[in-house]
Amino acid sequence: VAIFWDYENCSPPLNSQGHAIVNSIRRIAHVFGYVTSFKAYLDVSSQSTKSVGFRSDLQSSGVSMTDCPHNGRKDVVDKMILVDMLAFANDHPSPATIILIAGDRDYAYAVSTLRLRQYNVVLIVPPAPNIPQSLESQASVVVDW
């Protein structure tokens, strides 16, 4: 199981506890097997100073924080997650499980392609009223945040 978290677009409230969030995600992941990779992607320079403690809590709970500096470019996080998911699939033959924490339709094609190759793709979505159906319909399982 590999977990890919679009932290920029799916960050929990700052009053949450990082270790509690990680434990909840870990419980979901362990239904599908053991976790080999747990990555969260964000542009660290764009984060508030209030989030430093929370991010530190995530990191000490086993989440690799992957810095994605935008440097004037768009969709940096999305592109890095897409490449890392496909690299994981290349290194781990199906059946394997990929957990994607995101709510962005940009991931729909990659999720669909992974499913066609018999990967189990679990989508954890944020509490938002307009999560694209094009994304949710491609996942094996959808879990509300």
Salt bridges, closest charged atoms under 4 A:
GLU8 OE2 - HIS70 NE2 2.80
ASP84 OD2 - LYS39 NZ 3.56
